Amino acid sequence: MTTEIRVPTLGESVTEATIGKWFKKAGDAVKADEPLVELETDKVTLEVNAPAAGVLGEIVAKDGDTVGVGALLGQIVESGAGAAPAAAKPAALAPAPTPAAAPAPAPSAGLPPSPAAAKVAADAHVDTQAIDGSGKRGQVLKGDVLDYVAKGAAPAAAPAPVIARAPAPQEDGAREERVRMTKLRQTIARRLKDAQNTAAMLTTFNEVDMTEVMALRAKYKDIFEKKHGTKLGFMGFFVKACVAALKDIPAVNAEIDGTDLIYKNYYHLGIAVGTDKGLVVPVVRDADQLSIAGIEKTIAGYGKRARDGQLKIEEMQGGTFTITNGGIYGSLMSTPILNAPQSGILGMHKIQDRPMVVGGKIEIRPMMYLALSYDHRIVDGKEAVTFLVRVKEELEDPARLVLDL
């Protein structure tokens, strides 16, 4: 008896994935629900678990292959049959819907474009028949359409990349390593470039004296952790301060849709989290309705699941504003790139003692630079500066956060 291993439903608008790596080899014994293979989509990385116990038969989809929802990945042979039947299965698996064997001399038309590719092509008014597909049997994939559009709809036959890389000298080339970008990294790269190409992006700066927040945190962090079961960080204060500023300056919480402006009367704040596979931005929903403890618990949970690759797609959708903290890596100042289609992103940075003039005297204060990148098509300079000043006021007098002032 054999059990098929197929690509599960990947989430809204996600129709294909790339095989990241198999954790088992053909012939290995597997347990039910044991992770078998890692799939990389353009939004998340997820694991496919064994649907039954037994022995892993032929692996149909190899590392690096692109597969659609429902595609056959491999089969599990009943353990009583031993490993030998697993080796005898390739012939039976040959006619599978997504074979890994050399493609037959299919008609020149090949497969129709993938659903994701068809949608992107329709939105960009591009004819997929003019594009050389990189998928099996010449299927046009989403990435093929994006590459075609990025090249300014140049003839599909033009093989040159958007940015041609100069050949490395032979003695250097031998010491280079070429690694294919993950789906997530490709998506990060594309979205960041799209944001630069679309928005009229500008960054304004201010600085905040963190004395009061740090004193409040030092005084209550132990009691806070005992009561709420999570650590008291700085992000809870920043989220609350940003919500207050967004209520005052609604343009920073808006987005452009064609010739319309959409003002969001809710506050879903994305919190950028760095992982070993790239940056992900889970969303704290209705942050205005959460306490600082609720915000800290939510962020802590997201952070752990992000590092374990267990975030759900819906947890990274619907954000209206984003906060990114480069200070945890030592960044003193930066200009964050918008998380499109949002119109604003706040960059936090390293807290550093600096001499400041306070009441006519020079004092050493823990200071942090803040950077607000915004879409100048929606947000005027006055609004951007006012937003940052409001965030600064809230943080320098954190009692305002508690009293909702």
Backbone hydrogen bonds in HBPLUS format (Angstrom, degrees):
<---DONOR---> <-ACCEPTOR-->    atom                        ^
c    i                          cat <-CA-CA->   ^        H-A-AA   ^      H-
h    n   atom  resd res      DA  || num        DHA   H-A  angle D-A-AA Bond
n    s   type  num  typ     dist DA aas  dist angle  dist       angle   num
A0078-GLU N   A0001-MET O   2.91 MM  77  5.48 148.1  2.01 168.8 177.6     1
A0003-THR N   A0076-ILE O   2.82 MM  73  5.04 152.0  1.90 141.2 150.8     2
A0076-ILE N   A0003-THR O   2.76 MM  73  5.04 159.4  1.80 146.2 153.4     3
A0005-ILE N   A0074-GLY O   2.81 MM  69  5.18 158.6  1.85 152.8 145.7     4
A0073-LEU N   A0005-ILE O   2.69 MM  68  5.40 169.7  1.70 163.7 163.4     5
A0074-GLY N   A0005-ILE O   3.39 MM  69  5.18 150.4  2.49 135.3 136.7     6
A0007-VAL N   A0071-ALA O   2.92 MM  64  5.37 149.2  2.02 144.2 154.2     7
A0070-GLY N   A0007-VAL O   2.90 MM  63  4.70 149.8  1.99 122.6 131.6     8
A0014-VAL N   A0011-GLY O   3.17 MM   3  5.55 165.9  2.19 127.9 129.9     9
A0069-VAL N   A0015-THR O   3.24 MM  54  5.84 138.7  2.42 146.4 143.9    10
A0017-ALA N   A0067-VAL O   2.81 MM  50  5.46 154.9  1.87 157.2 165.9    11
A0067-VAL N   A0017-ALA O   2.80 MM  50  5.46 163.6  1.83 160.9 166.6    12
A0018-THR N   A0040-GLU O   2.79 MM  22  5.08 164.2  1.82 144.4 149.2    13
A0040-GLU N   A0018-THR O   2.82 MM  22  5.08 166.8  1.84 151.6 156.2    14
A0019-ILE N   A0065-ASP O   2.86 MM  46  5.47 159.6  1.90 156.5 163.2    15
A0064-GLY N   A0019-ILE O   2.81 MM  45  5.00 164.6  1.83 135.6 140.9    16
A0020-GLY N   A0038-GLU O   2.72 MM  18  5.15 153.4  1.79 150.8 154.8    17
A0038-GLU N   A0021-LYS O   2.88 MM  17  5.40 162.5  1.91 156.0 162.0    18
A0023-PHE N   A0036-LEU O   2.74 MM  13  5.26 174.8  1.74 149.9 151.5    19
A0028-ASP N   A0025-LYS O   2.96 MM   3  5.61 160.3  2.00 143.9 144.4    20
A0027-GLY N   A0056-LEU O   2.66 MM  29  5.24 166.4  1.67 151.4 156.3    21
A0056-LEU N   A0028-ASP O   2.88 MM  28  5.57 167.5  1.90 164.4 163.3    22
A0030-VAL N   A0054-GLY O   2.80 MM  24  5.48 167.0  1.82 153.0 154.1    23
A0054-GLY N   A0030-VAL O   3.08 MM  24  5.48 164.6  2.11 145.4 145.0    24
A0034-GLU N   A0031-LYS O   3.12 MM   3  5.38 154.6  2.18 132.5 130.0    25
A0033-ASP N   A0050-ALA O   2.79 MM  17  4.71 164.4  1.81 142.4 142.5    26
A0050-ALA N   A0034-GLU O   2.84 MM  16  5.31 150.3  1.93 133.1 141.3    27
A0036-LEU N   A0048-VAL O   2.87 MM  12  5.85 168.7  1.88 152.6 155.7    28
A0037-VAL N   A0048-VAL O   3.44 MM  11  5.43 158.7  2.49 139.2 145.1    29
A0048-VAL N   A0037-VAL O   2.87 MM  11  5.43 163.7  1.89 162.7 168.0    30
A0039-LEU N   A0046-LEU O   2.75 MM   7  5.37 172.5  1.76 173.4 174.1    31
A0046-LEU N   A0039-LEU O   2.92 MM   7  5.37 159.9  1.96 154.5 160.3    32
A0041-THR N   A0044-VAL O   2.91 MM   3  5.44 168.2  1.93 165.6 168.6    33
A0055-VAL N   A0077-VAL O   2.75 MM  22  5.06 161.3  1.79 149.9 156.5    34
A0077-VAL N   A0055-VAL O   2.70 MM  22  5.06 164.4  1.72 161.5 156.6    35
A0057-GLY N   A0075-GLN O   2.74 MM  18  5.28 166.1  1.76 157.3 158.8    36
A0060-VAL N   A0073-LEU O   2.83 MM  13  5.21 134.7  2.04 130.6 140.9    37
A0061-ALA N   A0073-LEU O   3.28 MM  12  5.01 159.9  2.32 126.2 127.4    38
A0065-ASP N   A0062-LYS O   3.04 MM   3  5.62 164.8  2.07 137.7 139.8    39
A0071-ALA N   A0068-GLY O   3.05 MM   3  5.46 161.6  2.09 134.0 134.5    40
A0081-ALA N   A0078-GLU O   2.92 MM   3  5.77 158.3  1.96 126.3 132.3    41
A0082-GLY N   A0079-SER O   2.98 MM   3  5.34 157.3  2.04 110.7 118.0    42
A0086-ALA N   A0083-ALA O   3.03 MM   3  5.28 124.4  2.35 102.2 116.9    43
A0087-ALA N   A0084-ALA O   2.95 MM   3  5.34 129.6  2.21 107.3 120.0    44
A0088-ALA N   A0084-ALA O   3.23 MM   4  6.57 133.7  2.46 140.4 153.3    45
A0088-ALA N   A0085-PRO O   2.93 MM   3  4.85 129.4  2.19  92.9 107.9    46
A0089-LYS N   A0086-ALA O   3.44 MM   3  5.38 162.4  2.47  98.1 103.1    47
A0092-ALA N   A0089-LYS O   2.81 MM   3  5.29 119.4  2.18 117.2 133.1    48
A0093-LEU N   A0089-LYS O   3.02 MM   4  6.20 142.6  2.16 153.1 163.1    49
A0093-LEU N   A0090-PRO O   3.05 MM   3  4.99 125.8  2.35  93.2 108.0    50
A0094-ALA N   A0090-PRO O   3.04 MM   4  6.10 116.3  2.46 143.0 157.9    51
A0094-ALA N   A0091-ALA O   3.31 MM   3  5.25 152.9  2.39  96.4 104.2    52
A0096-ALA N   A0093-LEU O   2.96 MM   3  5.48 156.6  2.02 129.2 129.4    53
A0106-ALA N   A0104-ALA O   2.51 MM   2  5.40 125.6  1.79 121.0 102.5    54
A0110-GLY N   A0107-PRO O   2.95 MM   3  5.75 151.2  2.04 123.8 130.2    55
A0114-SER N   A0140-VAL O   3.04 MM  26  6.37 164.3  2.07 171.0 172.1    56
A0117-ALA N   A0114-SER O   3.00 MM   3  5.10 112.8  2.47  99.5 115.9    57
A0118-ALA N   A0114-SER O   2.85 MM   4  6.13 159.6  1.89 160.9 167.4    58
A0119-LYS N   A0115-PRO O   3.03 MM   4  6.25 154.0  2.10 146.4 152.6    59
A0120-VAL N   A0116-ALA O   3.07 MM   4  6.31 168.7  2.09 151.5 154.0    60
A0121-ALA N   A0117-ALA O   2.88 MM   4  5.99 160.8  1.92 150.5 156.5    61
A0122-ALA N   A0118-ALA O   2.93 MM   4  6.07 154.4  1.99 142.4 149.2    62
A0123-ASP N   A0119-LYS O   2.97 MM   4  6.23 161.0  2.01 152.1 157.0    63
A0124-ALA N   A0120-VAL O   2.98 MM   4  6.17 146.5  2.09 143.8 153.1    64
A0125-HIS N   A0121-ALA O   2.85 MM   4  5.80 104.5  2.43 136.0 153.8    65
A0126-VAL N   A0121-ALA O   2.84 MM   5  4.86 169.9  1.85 142.7 146.2    66
A0125-HIS N   A0122-ALA O   3.19 MM   3  4.92 155.2  2.25  96.1 103.5    67
A0130-ALA N   A0127-ASP O   3.08 MM   3  5.79 163.8  2.11 118.7 123.8    68
A0131-ILE N   A0128-THR O   3.08 MM   3  5.27 163.4  2.10 111.3 114.1    69
A0135-GLY N   A0139-GLN O   2.91 MM   4  4.54 151.6  1.99 158.4 152.1    70
A0138-GLY N   A0135-GLY O   3.10 MM   3  5.24 131.6  2.35 137.0 127.7    71
A0139-GLN N   A0136-LYS O   3.17 MM   3  5.69 156.9  2.23 113.0 119.0    72
A0144-ASP N   A0141-LEU O   3.01 MM   3  5.26 125.1  2.32 102.5 116.6    73
A0145-VAL N   A0141-LEU O   3.29 MM   4  6.74 153.2  2.37 152.8 159.3    74
A0146-LEU N   A0142-LYS O   3.03 MM   4  6.37 163.7  2.06 154.9 159.5    75
A0147-ASP N   A0143-GLY O   2.90 MM   4  6.05 158.0  1.94 146.9 152.8    76
A0148-TYR N   A0144-ASP O   2.98 MM   4  6.14 155.1  2.04 142.7 149.7    77
A0149-VAL N   A0145-VAL O   2.87 MM   4  6.15 160.3  1.91 155.1 159.7    78
A0150-ALA N   A0146-LEU O   2.87 MM   4  6.00 157.4  1.92 146.0 153.0    79
A0151-LYS N   A0147-ASP O   3.07 MM   4  6.28 134.8  2.28 140.6 151.4    80
A0153-ALA N   A0148-TYR O   3.01 MM   5  5.37 145.3  2.14 148.7 152.8    81
A0152-GLY N   A0149-VAL O   2.93 MM   3  5.23 153.0  2.00 114.6 117.7    82
A0158-ALA N   A0155-PRO O   2.96 MM   3  5.69 161.7  1.99 121.9 127.3    83
A0172-ASP N   A0169-PRO O   2.92 MM   3  5.32 133.0  2.15 108.6 121.9    84
A0173-GLY N   A0169-PRO O   2.79 MM   4  5.97 160.5  1.83 162.2 169.1    85
A0174-ALA N   A0170-GLN O   3.38 MM   4  6.49 151.1  2.47 147.1 150.3    86
A0175-ARG N   A0172-ASP O   2.89 MM   3  5.38 150.0  1.98 112.9 122.4    87
A0176-GLU N   A0173-GLY O   3.18 MM   3  5.20 166.9  2.20 106.3 109.8    88
A0186-GLN N   A0182-THR O   2.90 MM   4  6.16 158.2  1.94 154.4 160.7    89
A0187-THR N   A0183-LYS O   2.95 MM   4  6.18 154.1  2.02 147.5 154.4    90
A0188-ILE N   A0184-LEU O   2.90 MM   4  6.18 159.0  1.95 152.2 158.0    91
A0189-ALA N   A0185-ARG O   2.97 MM   4  6.13 166.7  1.99 148.8 152.2    92
A0190-ARG N   A0186-GLN O   2.93 MM   4  6.14 160.6  1.97 146.1 151.7    93
A0191-ARG N   A0187-THR O   2.86 MM   4  5.99 168.9  1.87 155.7 158.6    94
A0192-LEU N   A0188-ILE O   3.01 MM   4  6.10 162.3  2.04 152.1 156.8    95
A0193-LYS N   A0189-ALA O   3.10 MM   4  6.24 160.3  2.14 145.8 151.3    96
A0194-ASP N   A0190-ARG O   2.83 MM   4  6.00 154.5  1.90 147.9 156.0    97
A0195-ALA N   A0191-ARG O   2.95 MM   4  6.11 153.2  2.02 143.2 149.8    98
A0196-GLN N   A0192-LEU O   3.15 MM   4  6.46 154.5  2.22 143.3 149.3    99
A0197-ASN N   A0193-LYS O   2.92 MM   4  6.15 152.6  1.99 148.1 156.1   100
A0198-THR N   A0194-ASP O   2.91 MM   4  5.97 138.5  2.08 146.5 156.7   101
A0199-ALA N   A0195-ALA O   2.99 MM   4  5.70 155.1  2.05 144.3 150.8   102
A0376-HIS N   A0200-ALA O   2.72 MM 176  5.18 166.5  1.74 147.9 146.4   103
A0202-LEU N   A0374-TYR O   3.06 MM 172  5.59 152.3  2.14 152.9 161.6   104
A0374-TYR N   A0202-LEU O   2.81 MM 172  5.59 158.8  1.85 162.5 169.6   105
A0204-THR N   A0372-LEU O   2.95 MM 168  5.38 158.4  2.00 140.7 144.7   106
A0372-LEU N   A0204-THR O   2.88 MM 168  5.38 171.1  1.89 164.5 167.1   107
A0206-ASN N   A0370-LEU O   3.03 MM 164  5.28 149.4  2.13 145.9 149.1   108
A0370-LEU N   A0206-ASN O   2.77 MM 164  5.28 174.9  1.77 147.2 148.6   109
A0208-VAL N   A0368-MET O   2.83 MM 160  5.35 157.5  1.88 151.3 158.5   110
A0368-MET N   A0208-VAL O   2.99 MM 160  5.35 150.5  2.08 146.5 155.9   111
A0210-MET N   A0366-PRO O   2.86 MM 156  5.57 162.1  1.89 171.7 177.2   112
A0214-MET N   A0210-MET O   2.93 MM   4  5.96 165.1  1.95 158.2 162.8   113
A0215-ALA N   A0211-THR O   2.97 MM   4  6.14 153.3  2.04 146.2 153.9   114
A0216-LEU N   A0212-GLU O   2.92 MM   4  6.09 159.6  1.97 147.5 153.0   115
A0217-ARG N   A0213-VAL O   2.88 MM   4  6.05 157.2  1.93 147.9 154.6   116
A0218-ALA N   A0214-MET O   2.89 MM   4  6.03 161.0  1.92 146.1 151.4   117
A0219-LYS N   A0215-ALA O   3.02 MM   4  6.14 149.1  2.12 143.3 151.2   118
A0220-TYR N   A0216-LEU O   3.15 MM   4  6.28 152.7  2.23 145.9 151.9   119
A0221-LYS N   A0217-ARG O   2.86 MM   4  5.34 132.5  2.09 152.4 156.9   120
A0224-PHE N   A0220-TYR O   2.80 MM   4  5.80 163.0  1.83 161.5 167.3   121
A0225-GLU N   A0221-LYS O   3.01 MM   4  6.10 159.8  2.05 142.2 146.7   122
A0226-LYS N   A0222-ASP O   3.07 MM   4  6.29 158.5  2.12 147.6 153.3   123
A0227-LYS N   A0223-ILE O   3.01 MM   4  6.19 158.2  2.06 151.3 156.8   124
A0228-HIS N   A0224-PHE O   2.87 MM   4  5.90 169.9  1.88 156.8 160.1   125
A0229-GLY N   A0225-GLU O   2.80 MM   4  4.92 137.5  1.98 129.0 136.3   126
A0237-PHE N   A0234-PHE O   3.12 MM   3  5.51 121.2  2.48 106.5 119.7   127
A0238-PHE N   A0234-PHE O   3.12 MM   4  6.45 159.2  2.16 152.3 158.7   128
A0239-VAL N   A0235-MET O   2.82 MM   4  6.00 161.7  1.86 156.6 160.8   129
A0240-LYS N   A0236-GLY O   3.14 MM   4  6.28 165.8  2.16 144.3 148.1   130
A0241-ALA N   A0237-PHE O   2.90 MM   4  6.10 157.0  1.95 147.3 154.3   131
A0242-CYS N   A0238-PHE O   2.86 MM   4  6.02 156.3  1.91 148.5 154.7   132
A0243-VAL N   A0239-VAL O   2.95 MM   4  6.18 156.0  2.01 150.8 157.2   133
A0244-ALA N   A0240-LYS O   3.12 MM   4  6.37 160.1  2.16 147.5 152.0   134
A0245-ALA N   A0241-ALA O   3.06 MM   4  6.32 155.1  2.12 143.7 150.6   135
A0246-LEU N   A0242-CYS O   2.75 MM   4  5.96 154.1  1.82 151.8 159.3   136
A0247-LYS N   A0243-VAL O   3.01 MM   4  6.23 148.7  2.11 146.7 154.1   137
A0248-ASP N   A0244-ALA O   3.30 MM   4  6.58 143.2  2.44 136.9 146.1   138
A0248-ASP N   A0245-ALA O   3.13 MM   3  5.10 122.7  2.48  92.8 107.1   139
A0249-ILE N   A0245-ALA O   2.84 MM   4  6.07 150.3  1.93 149.1 158.1   140
A0252-VAL N   A0249-ILE O   3.17 MM   3  6.07 154.7  2.23 127.3 131.4   141
A0253-ASN N   A0250-PRO O   2.95 MM   3  5.16 147.8  2.06 105.5 115.8   142
A0254-ALA N   A0251-ALA O   3.24 MM   3  5.07 151.2  2.33 109.0 106.9   143
A0255-GLU N   A0262-ILE O   3.04 MM   7  5.35 144.3  2.18 135.0 146.0   144
A0262-ILE N   A0255-GLU O   2.84 MM   7  5.35 172.4  1.84 165.7 168.0   145
A0257-ASP N   A0260-ASP O   2.86 MM   3  5.13 170.4  1.87 148.6 151.1   146
A0260-ASP N   A0257-ASP O   2.97 MM   3  5.13 161.8  2.00 122.6 126.7   147
A0287-ALA N   A0267-TYR O   2.87 MM  20  5.78 153.6  1.94 173.6 166.8   148
A0320-THR N   A0268-HIS O   2.73 MM  52  5.34 169.1  1.74 154.6 155.2   149
A0269-LEU N   A0284-VAL O   2.99 MM  15  5.17 135.9  2.19 151.9 142.0   150
A0284-VAL N   A0269-LEU O   2.78 MM  15  5.17 174.1  1.79 146.3 144.1   151
A0270-GLY N   A0321-PHE O   2.74 MM  51  6.06 161.2  1.77 160.2 162.0   152
A0323-ILE N   A0270-GLY O   2.85 MM  53  6.25 154.4  1.92 160.7 166.5   153
A0271-ILE N   A0282-PRO O   2.92 MM  11  5.83 162.7  1.95 172.4 174.6   154
A0272-ALA N   A0323-ILE O   3.04 MM  51  6.31 167.5  2.05 161.7 165.7   155
A0273-VAL N   A0280-VAL O   2.75 MM   7  5.41 167.6  1.76 172.5 175.5   156
A0280-VAL N   A0273-VAL O   3.02 MM   7  5.41 170.9  2.03 154.7 156.0   157
A0275-THR N   A0278-GLY O   3.06 MM   3  5.22 142.2  2.21 124.9 136.4   158
A0278-GLY N   A0275-THR O   3.21 MM   3  5.22 161.7  2.25 103.4 109.0   159
A0283-VAL N   A0315-GLU O   2.83 MM  32  5.90 156.3  1.89 169.8 168.8   160
A0289-GLN N   A0286-ASP O   2.93 MM   3  5.58 155.9  1.99 117.4 124.7   161
A0290-LEU N   A0287-ALA O   3.24 MM   3  5.24 164.4  2.27 103.8 108.5   162
A0295-ILE N   A0291-SER O   2.94 MM   4  6.23 155.1  2.00 151.0 157.4   163
A0296-GLU N   A0292-ILE O   2.94 MM   4  6.15 164.3  1.97 150.1 154.2   164
A0297-LYS N   A0293-ALA O   2.95 MM   4  6.13 158.7  2.00 150.7 156.3   165
A0298-THR N   A0294-GLY O   3.06 MM   4  6.16 161.2  2.09 142.8 148.1   166
A0299-ILE N   A0295-ILE O   2.95 MM   4  6.16 166.9  1.97 155.7 159.0   167
A0300-ALA N   A0296-GLU O   2.96 MM   4  6.02 160.6  2.00 145.5 151.3   168
A0301-GLY N   A0297-LYS O   3.01 MM   4  6.19 160.4  2.05 149.3 154.1   169
A0302-TYR N   A0298-THR O   2.99 MM   4  6.23 160.3  2.03 149.8 155.4   170
A0303-GLY N   A0299-ILE O   2.84 MM   4  6.01 162.2  1.87 152.9 157.9   171
A0304-LYS N   A0300-ALA O   3.12 MM   4  6.35 162.3  2.15 149.4 152.7   172
A0305-ARG N   A0301-GLY O   3.11 MM   4  6.29 169.6  2.12 151.1 154.1   173
A0306-ALA N   A0302-TYR O   2.76 MM   4  5.87 148.6  1.85 151.0 160.5   174
A0307-ARG N   A0303-GLY O   3.11 MM   4  6.30 160.8  2.15 146.7 150.7   175
A0308-ASP N   A0304-LYS O   3.07 MM   4  6.30 138.0  2.25 139.9 151.8   176
A0310-GLN N   A0305-ARG O   2.71 MM   5  4.87 167.3  1.72 153.6 152.4   177
A0309-GLY N   A0306-ALA O   3.09 MM   3  5.00 156.6  2.15  99.9 106.9   178
A0315-GLU N   A0312-LYS O   3.03 MM   3  5.35 142.5  2.18 105.1 116.1   179
A0316-MET N   A0313-ILE O   2.97 MM   3  5.51 164.7  1.99 118.2 123.0   180
A0346-LEU N   A0322-THR O   2.90 MM  24  6.38 159.5  1.94 157.5 159.4   181
A0324-THR N   A0346-LEU O   2.92 MM  22  6.28 164.1  1.94 169.6 173.1   182
A0348-MET N   A0324-THR O   2.82 MM  24  6.17 166.7  1.84 158.7 163.3   183
A0326-GLY N   A0348-MET O   3.16 MM  22  6.10 136.2  2.37 148.7 142.3   184
A0329-TYR N   A0326-GLY O   3.06 MM   3  5.60 154.6  2.12 112.3 120.0   185
A0331-SER N   A0326-GLY O   3.13 MM   5  5.25 157.8  2.18 137.1 130.4   186
A0330-GLY N   A0327-GLY O   2.95 MM   3  4.81 157.0  2.01 100.5 108.0   187
A0350-LYS N   A0331-SER O   2.79 MM  19  5.67 164.9  1.81 163.3 166.5   188
A0342-GLN N   A0339-ASN O   3.10 MM   3  5.71 152.3  2.18 128.3 125.5   189
A0375-ASP N   A0343-SER O   2.98 MM  32  4.94 147.1  2.09 135.1 136.7   190
A0345-ILE N   A0373-SER O   3.00 MM  28  5.46 144.3  2.13 156.0 161.8   191
A0373-SER N   A0345-ILE O   3.06 MM  28  5.46 155.6  2.12 163.7 163.4   192
A0347-GLY N   A0371-ALA O   2.67 MM  24  4.88 165.6  1.69 155.1 159.5   193
A0371-ALA N   A0347-GLY O   3.11 MM  24  4.88 155.9  2.17 138.0 143.3   194
A0352-GLN N   A0367-MET O   2.88 MM  15  5.36 166.2  1.89 151.6 153.4   195
A0367-MET N   A0352-GLN O   2.96 MM  15  5.36 169.2  1.97 131.9 130.7   196
A0354-ARG N   A0365-ARG O   2.93 MM  11  5.60 157.6  1.98 147.7 152.0   197
A0365-ARG N   A0354-ARG O   3.00 MM  11  5.60 169.8  2.02 152.6 151.4   198
A0356-MET N   A0363-GLU O   2.68 MM   7  5.32 168.1  1.70 158.8 162.4   199
A0363-GLU N   A0356-MET O   2.70 MM   7  5.32 165.8  1.72 161.3 164.3   200
A0358-VAL N   A0361-LYS O   2.63 MM   3  5.25 160.4  1.66 166.1 162.6   201
A0361-LYS N   A0358-VAL O   3.07 MM   3  5.25 160.7  2.11 108.2 114.1   202
A0378-ILE N   A0375-ASP O   2.98 MM   3  5.77 156.0  2.04 121.3 127.3   203
A0379-VAL N   A0375-ASP O   2.90 MM   4  5.95 172.3  1.90 161.6 160.1   204
A0384-ALA N   A0380-ASP O   3.01 MM   4  6.34 157.4  2.06 154.5 161.2   205
A0385-VAL N   A0381-GLY O   2.96 MM   4  6.18 166.7  1.98 156.6 159.3   206
A0386-THR N   A0382-LYS O   2.93 MM   4  6.05 160.1  1.97 146.6 152.9   207
A0387-PHE N   A0383-GLU O   2.89 MM   4  6.03 152.7  1.97 145.1 152.4   208
A0388-LEU N   A0384-ALA O   3.14 MM   4  6.46 163.5  2.17 149.6 152.4   209
A0389-VAL N   A0385-VAL O   2.95 MM   4  6.19 159.0  1.99 151.7 158.1   210
A0390-ARG N   A0386-THR O   2.93 MM   4  6.12 152.9  2.00 146.5 153.6   211
A0391-VAL N   A0387-PHE O   3.03 MM   4  6.39 158.6  2.08 151.6 157.0   212
A0392-LYS N   A0388-LEU O   2.90 MM   4  6.13 160.5  1.94 150.2 155.7   213
A0393-GLU N   A0389-VAL O   2.89 MM   4  6.14 158.8  1.93 149.7 154.9   214
A0394-GLU N   A0390-ARG O   3.04 MM   4  6.28 160.6  2.08 151.9 156.4   215
A0395-LEU N   A0391-VAL O   3.12 MM   4  6.32 157.5  2.17 150.3 155.8   216
A0396-GLU N   A0392-LYS O   2.95 MM   4  6.08 153.3  2.03 152.5 159.8   217
A0397-ASP N   A0393-GLU O   3.18 MM   4  6.18 127.6  2.47 137.9 148.8   218
A0400-ARG N   A0397-ASP O   2.90 MM   3  5.99 166.9  1.92 137.0 139.3   219
A0401-LEU N   A0398-PRO O   2.97 MM   3  5.28 137.5  2.16 104.3 115.4   220
A0403-LEU N   A0399-ALA O   2.96 MM   4  6.20 155.4  2.02 151.0 158.4   221
A0404-ASP N   A0400-ARG O   2.84 MM   4  5.61 109.8  2.34 133.4 147.1   222
A0405-LEU N   A0400-ARG O   2.95 MM   5  4.88 162.6  1.98 137.6 143.4   223
